[in-house]
Amino acid sequence: MIDQTMLLLDLDDEPAIDERSETVDSWPAALALMDRYPWHRLYPLAVHPEFKDMVLEAVVSRCEADGDVGRRTLSDWKELCGRGGPSSSEDR
């Protein structure tokens, strides 16, 4: 991950943020890296088709562990991963 927020915002007065995360070569290592942040609470925009099942499984387990993530968040992830949406019987 490369964070260059200030460059995107074009704020000349602020120093650029240029943080890079480590490279990983396994799903458990990728999850450990992502778990530094509450990624499962974010609004999902895209999930690579090859990883949809693994991502959804990880999201569900993290939402269950949190106990305070709204059903809407989980529903968004399920819809994106092809497992139903807001009106799905899976969400009931």
DRENDO-1510 file (C-alpha; in Angstrom, 1 decimal, always signed):
<recs>
REC; n; res; u; v; w
REC; 1; MET; +0.0; +0.0; +0.0 .
REC; 2; ILE; +1.3; +3.4; -0.9 .
REC; 3; ASP; -0.2; +6.5; +0.9 .
REC; 4; GLN; +0.4; +9.7; -1.0 .
REC; 5; THR; -2.7; +11.6; +0.3 .
REC; 6; MET; -1.2; +15.0; +0.3 .
REC; 7; LEU; -0.1; +14.7; -3.3 .
REC; 8; LEU; -3.6; +13.8; -4.3 .
REC; 9; LEU; -5.0; +16.7; -2.3 .
REC; 10; ASP; -2.5; +19.1; -3.8 .
REC; 11; LEU; -1.7; +20.8; -0.5 .
REC; 12; ASP; +1.6; +22.5; -1.1 .
REC; 13; ASP; +2.0; +23.6; +2.5 .
REC; 14; GLU; +2.0; +20.1; +3.9 .
REC; 15; PRO; +4.7; +17.5; +3.5 .
REC; 16; ALA; +3.6; +14.4; +1.5 .
REC; 17; ILE; +2.8; +11.2; +3.3 .
REC; 18; ASP; +4.6; +8.4; +1.6 .
REC; 19; GLU; +4.1; +5.2; +3.6 .
REC; 20; ARG; +4.7; +1.8; +2.1 .
REC; 21; SER; +3.6; -1.4; +3.7 .
REC; 22; GLU; +5.5; -4.7; +3.5 .
REC; 23; THR; +5.0; -7.2; +0.7 .
REC; 24; VAL; +3.3; -10.5; +1.7 .
REC; 25; ASP; +3.1; -13.8; -0.1 .
REC; 26; SER; +0.2; -15.6; +1.7 .
REC; 27; TRP; -3.4; -15.0; +2.7 .
REC; 28; PRO; -2.7; -15.2; +6.4 .
REC; 29; ALA; +0.1; -12.7; +6.1 .
REC; 30; ALA; -2.1; -10.4; +4.0 .
REC; 31; LEU; -4.9; -10.5; +6.7 .
REC; 32; ALA; -2.3; -9.8; +9.4 .
REC; 33; LEU; -1.2; -6.7; +7.5 .
REC; 34; MET; -4.8; -5.5; +6.8 .
REC; 35; ASP; -5.8; -6.2; +10.4 .
REC; 36; ARG; -3.6; -3.4; +11.6 .
REC; 37; TYR; -6.7; -1.3; +10.6 .
REC; 38; PRO; -10.4; -1.9; +10.9 .
REC; 39; TRP; -10.6; -2.7; +7.2 .
REC; 40; HIS; -13.8; -4.8; +7.5 .
REC; 41; ARG; -15.7; -1.7; +8.7 .
REC; 42; LEU; -14.9; +0.2; +5.5 .
REC; 43; TYR; -17.4; +0.5; +2.6 .
REC; 44; PRO; -16.2; -2.0; +0.0 .
REC; 45; LEU; -15.8; -0.9; -3.6 .
REC; 46; ALA; -14.2; -4.0; -5.2 .
REC; 47; VAL; -13.0; -7.4; -4.4 .
REC; 48; HIS; -11.0; -9.5; -6.9 .
REC; 49; PRO; -13.2; -12.4; -8.0 .
REC; 50; GLU; -10.6; -15.0; -7.0 .
REC; 51; PHE; -10.6; -13.8; -3.4 .
REC; 52; LYS; -14.3; -13.1; -2.8 .
REC; 53; ASP; -15.0; -16.2; -0.7 .
REC; 54; MET; -11.8; -15.7; +1.4 .
REC; 55; VAL; -12.5; -12.0; +1.9 .
REC; 56; LEU; -16.2; -12.6; +2.9 .
REC; 57; GLU; -15.2; -15.3; +5.3 .
REC; 58; ALA; -12.6; -12.9; +6.9 .
REC; 59; VAL; -15.2; -10.0; +7.1 .
REC; 60; VAL; -17.8; -12.2; +8.7 .
REC; 61; SER; -15.4; -13.5; +11.3 .
REC; 62; ARG; -14.2; -10.0; +12.1 .
REC; 63; CYS; -17.8; -8.6; +12.3 .
REC; 64; GLU; -18.8; -11.4; +14.6 .
REC; 65; ALA; -15.8; -10.8; +16.8 .
REC; 66; ASP; -16.5; -7.0; +17.0 .
REC; 67; GLY; -20.2; -7.4; +17.8 .
REC; 68; ASP; -20.8; -3.8; +17.0 .
REC; 69; VAL; -20.5; -3.7; +13.2 .
REC; 70; GLY; -23.8; -2.7; +11.6 .
REC; 71; ARG; -25.7; -5.2; +9.5 .
REC; 72; ARG; -25.5; -2.7; +6.7 .
REC; 73; THR; -21.7; -3.0; +6.6 .
REC; 74; LEU; -21.9; -6.8; +6.4 .
REC; 75; SER; -24.7; -6.6; +3.9 .
REC; 76; ASP; -22.5; -4.4; +1.6 .
REC; 77; TRP; -19.7; -6.9; +1.8 .
REC; 78; LYS; -22.0; -9.8; +1.1 .
REC; 79; GLU; -23.5; -8.1; -1.9 .
REC; 80; LEU; -20.1; -7.2; -3.3 .
REC; 81; CYS; -18.9; -10.8; -2.9 .
REC; 82; GLY; -22.0; -12.2; -4.6 .
REC; 83; ARG; -23.7; -13.6; -1.5 .
REC; 84; GLY; -26.8; -11.6; -1.4 .
REC; 85; GLY; -27.7; -8.0; -0.6 .
REC; 86; PRO; -29.9; -6.0; +1.6 .
REC; 87; SER; -33.0; -8.1; +0.9 .
REC; 88; SER; -31.2; -11.4; +1.0 .
REC; 89; SER; -32.5; -14.1; +3.4 .
REC; 90; GLU; -28.9; -14.6; +4.5 .
REC; 91; ASP; -29.0; -11.3; +6.3 .
REC; 92; ARG; -32.0; -12.3; +8.5 .
</recs>
